Amino acid sequence: MVGIQVFSFAVGPNDLDLFPEIEVSPGARHAFETTPSGVLVGAQLMQRGGWKVGQRLPLQAARFPDKTGSMNWACDIVGVLHAQDTRSGGFCDRLLLPWKTFDDTTPYNRGQVGWYVVEVKDVNEADRVAQRIDALSSNSDDETRPQSEHAAIAHWITPFVDVGLMVGSVMGAVFFTLMLLSGNTMMQAGRERTGELEVLKTLGFSNSTVLLLVLAESVFLLLLGGVIDLLVASVLIPAIAAGSGGMLNLPAWGAGNGLLGCGRLLSSGALVGVVPAWSAMRLNSVAVLRRCMTSHHVDGSLTWTAGTG
């Protein structure tokens, strides 16, 4: 039998009161509070492990042995954790066990608590409540540090992977590459079509019209790839948020995100195309024709040919 990795948390009896987004049946809640070996298992974890309520579940700890030194733990599944929203379903892939059972079983805990979860009635009083809690543990070996729920989760994940740094680095590299390639493409296109732009001017197109045509081409190139990326992101972001079980606090995707992305694509396209567009507007027909005309000798005779670019 192949085992699966399980992330477990030892919680107090009233811990579920502070997470209304997690649904537990009253019977399972009562069994969890009255059964020392009882555990609550997330719905996703239950499905992944193929377990059932009432099943005896053997676990092998990675860090905390029991009082005999054994790393083998045994518990009884008394209920299932369900999430009202898949984006906030972090506990649906976790296992909860009573803190008292954990503290009584392993000698390494010695009554210690990792964090306290506090809910304030008035959010404007959060700072004052945090200061009063800090005052209780000031000048002790274990001083508290208040954080919001999202900040606490981010702090817990950071030792494993600095998500902010990783995402910022990747996005910065992608943006720089996008701007570099787009700018190079537009500059190359402008050089290759110098003759065509001069033909437009000869036909009566004004400098401002030529400027707008080159800018429009630059914006179109960025929109062509950017809109496809936005469509892919609109599918991947909700899927990743749901798949992570709420551990990755990704923003909800909506029409506003698409409009913001299109706006940034428009501004980036204009920024990339401003230099080649300005160069195209300032083209001089006589100078261009002089550069395009090339002279060469054929059988000792002087021949003039008109180049196309």
C-alpha positions in Angstrom: 0.0 0.0 0.0 1.4 3.4 -1.0 1.1 6.1 1.6 0.2 9.7 0.9 1.5 12.8 2.5 -0.8 14.4 5.0 -0.6 17.9 6.5 -2.1 17.9 10.0 -2.9 20.6 12.5 -3.6 20.3 16.2 -6.5 22.6 17.0 -8.5 23.6 20.1 -12.2 22.6 20.6 -13.5 26.0 19.5 -11.2 26.5 16.5 -13.9 25.7 14.0 -16.0 28.6 15.3 -13.5 31.0 13.9 -13.7 29.6 10.4 -17.3 29.9 9.2 -16.2 29.0 5.6 -15.5 25.5 6.8 -18.6 23.3 7.2 -18.7 20.4 9.6 -21.9 18.5 10.6 -23.0 18.8 14.2 -22.6 15.1 14.8 -19.0 15.2 13.5 -18.3 18.3 15.6 -19.5 16.6 18.8 -17.5 13.4 18.0 -14.4 15.5 17.4 -14.8 17.3 20.8 -15.5 14.1 22.8 -13.2 11.5 21.1 -9.5 11.8 22.0 -8.4 9.9 19.0 -10.9 11.5 16.7 -9.8 13.5 13.7 -11.5 15.6 11.0 -10.4 15.1 7.5 -10.8 17.4 4.5 -13.1 16.2 1.7 -10.3 16.4 -0.9 -8.0 14.4 1.3 -10.7 11.8 2.0 -11.2 11.3 -1.7 -7.5 11.1 -2.4 -6.9 8.5 0.3 -10.1 6.6 -0.3 -11.1 6.7 3.3 -14.5 6.6 5.1 -15.9 8.1 8.3 -15.4 5.6 11.2 -12.2 4.2 9.7 -9.1 3.7 11.8 -6.3 5.7 10.2 -2.6 4.8 10.8 -0.2 7.7 10.5 3.5 8.0 10.6 4.8 11.3 12.0 7.7 13.1 10.3 8.7 15.1 13.4 6.9 14.3 16.6 7.2 10.8 18.2 5.0 9.7 21.0 6.1 9.1 24.6 7.5 5.7 23.7 9.6 7.1 20.9 7.5 5.6 18.2 6.6 7.7 15.1 3.4 5.7 14.5 0.2 7.4 15.4 -3.4 6.0 15.1 -6.6 8.0 14.9 -10.2 7.6 14.1 -12.0 9.6 11.3 -15.1 11.1 12.9 -16.0 13.7 10.3 -15.3 15.5 7.0 -14.4 19.1 6.4 -16.3 20.8 3.6 -15.6 24.3 2.2 -18.4 26.7 1.2 -16.1 28.2 -1.4 -13.4 26.2 -3.3 -11.1 29.3 -3.1 -11.1 29.2 0.7 -10.9 25.4 1.0 -7.5 25.2 2.5 -8.6 22.8 5.3 -10.3 20.5 2.8 -6.9 18.9 2.0 -5.8 18.8 5.7 -6.3 16.8 8.8 -7.3 18.3 12.2 -6.7 16.5 15.4 -7.4 17.7 19.0 -4.6 19.8 20.5 -5.0 18.1 23.9 -4.4 14.7 22.4 -1.3 15.9 20.6 0.0 17.6 23.7 -0.6 14.5 25.9 0.9 12.1 23.4 4.2 13.7 22.4 6.7 14.9 25.1 8.1 17.5 22.7 5.2 19.9 22.9 5.1 20.6 26.6 1.9 22.8 26.5 3.2 25.0 23.7 0.9 26.6 21.1 1.9 27.6 17.6 -0.6 30.4 17.2 -3.9 31.8 18.6 -6.7 32.8 16.3 -8.7 35.8 17.5 -11.8 37.2 16.0 -12.7 40.8 16.8 -16.2 42.2 16.7 -15.0 45.6 15.3 -12.2 45.6 12.8 -11.3 49.1 13.9 -10.4 47.7 17.3 -8.0 45.1 15.9 -4.8 47.1 16.6 -5.9 47.8 20.2 -6.8 44.2 20.8 -3.4 43.1 19.4 -1.6 45.4 21.7 -3.4 44.1 24.7 -2.6 40.5 23.7 1.1 41.4 23.2 1.2 43.0 26.6 0.2 39.6 28.2 3.4 38.0 26.8 5.8 40.9 26.9 9.3 40.2 28.3 8.6 36.5 28.2 10.4 33.7 26.3 7.5 33.4 23.9 6.3 36.8 22.9 3.4 37.0 20.5 3.4 38.8 17.1 0.0 39.7 15.8 -0.7 39.2 12.1 -3.7 39.1 9.8 -4.8 35.6 8.6 -3.4 36.2 5.1 -0.1 37.4 6.5 0.2 34.4 8.8 -0.4 32.0 6.0 2.2 33.8 3.8 4.7 33.7 6.7 4.0 30.0 7.1 4.6 29.3 3.4 7.6 31.6 3.0 10.2 29.1 4.5 9.2 26.6 1.8 9.0 29.1 -1.1 9.2 32.9 -1.4 6.1 33.2 -3.6 6.3 36.9 -3.9 9.9 36.9 -5.0 9.3 34.1 -7.4 6.2 35.6 -9.1 7.8 39.1 -9.2 11.0 37.8 -10.8 9.1 35.8 -13.4 6.7 38.6 -14.3 9.6 41.1 -14.5 11.5 38.8 -16.8 8.5 38.2 -19.0 7.6 42.0 -19.2 11.2 42.9 -20.1 11.4 40.2 -22.8 8.0 41.3 -24.2 9.0 44.9 -24.4 12.5 44.1 -25.9 11.1 41.8 -28.6 8.2 44.1 -29.5 10.5 47.1 -29.7 13.1 45.2 -31.8 10.3 44.0 -34.1 8.9 47.4 -34.7 12.4 49.0 -35.3 13.2 46.2 -37.8 9.8 46.6 -39.5 10.4 50.4 -39.8 13.8 49.9 -41.4 12.6 47.3 -43.9 9.6 49.4 -45.0 11.2 52.8 -45.3 10.3 52.9 -49.0 6.7 51.9 -48.4 6.3 54.7 -45.8 7.7 57.2 -48.2 5.3 56.0 -50.9 2.5 56.7 -48.5 3.8 60.2 -48.0 4.1 60.7 -51.7 0.5 59.6 -52.1 -0.6 62.4 -49.8 -0.6 60.8 -46.3 0.3 63.4 -43.7 3.1 62.9 -41.1 0.5 62.4 -38.3 -1.2 59.7 -40.3 2.0 57.8 -40.8 2.7 58.2 -37.1 -0.6 56.8 -36.2 -0.3 53.8 -38.6 3.0 52.7 -37.1 1.7 53.2 -33.6 -1.4 51.1 -34.5 0.7 48.3 -35.8 2.7 48.3 -32.6 -0.4 48.2 -30.4 -1.9 45.4 -32.6 1.2 43.2 -32.2 1.0 43.4 -28.4 -2.8 43.0 -28.3 -2.5 39.9 -30.5 -0.4 38.0 -28.0 -1.6 39.8 -24.8 -5.3 39.0 -25.3 -4.5 35.3 -25.8 -2.5 35.4 -22.5 -5.4 37.1 -20.7 -7.8 34.4 -21.9 -5.4 31.7 -20.7 -5.0 33.5 -17.3 -8.8 33.8 -16.9 -8.9 30.0 -17.0 -5.8 29.1 -15.1 -6.1 31.5 -12.2 -9.4 30.1 -10.9 -8.3 26.6 -11.5 -5.0 27.1 -9.6 -6.8 28.8 -6.7 -9.3 25.9 -6.5 -6.6 23.3 -6.8 -4.4 24.8 -4.1 -7.3 24.5 -1.7 -7.0 28.1 -0.6 -3.3 28.0 0.3 -2.5 30.3 -2.6 -4.5 33.4 -2.1 -5.0 34.4 -5.7 -7.2 37.3 -6.6 -10.6 36.6 -8.1 -10.7 37.0 -11.9 -13.3 39.2 -13.4 -14.0 41.6 -16.3 -12.1 44.3 -14.5 -8.9 42.3 -14.7 -9.3 41.9 -18.5 -10.0 45.6 -19.0 -7.0 46.5 -16.9 -4.8 44.1 -18.9 -6.0 45.5 -22.2 -5.3 49.0 -20.9 -1.8 48.1 -20.0 -1.3 46.4 -23.4 -2.4 49.5 -25.2 0.0 51.7 -23.2 2.8 49.2 -23.6 2.2 49.1 -27.4 2.2 52.8 -27.6 5.4 53.0 -25.6 7.2 50.4 -27.8 6.1 52.0 -31.0 6.7 55.7 -30.2 10.4 55.6 -31.4 9.8 53.9 -34.8 6.6 55.9 -35.3 8.5 59.2 -34.7 11.3 58.1 -37.1 8.7 57.3 -39.7 7.0 60.6 -39.3 10.3 62.5 -39.8 11.3 60.6 -43.0 12.5 62.9 -45.9 11.5 61.7 -49.3 14.6 63.1 -51.0 17.0 61.6 -48.5 15.3 58.2 -48.7 15.4 58.1 -52.5 19.1 59.0 -52.3 19.8 56.1 -49.9 17.7 53.7 -52.0 19.5 54.6 -55.3 22.6 52.5 -55.7 25.1 52.7 -58.5 27.2 49.8 -59.9 29.1 49.0 -63.1 28.0 46.4 -65.5 30.5 45.5 -68.3 32.3 48.8 -67.7 29.1 50.9 -68.1 27.5 52.9 -65.3 24.1 51.7 -64.5 21.6 53.1 -61.9 19.1 50.9 -60.2 16.4 51.8 -57.7 16.4 49.7 -54.6 13.2 48.7 -52.8 14.4 49.1 -49.2 
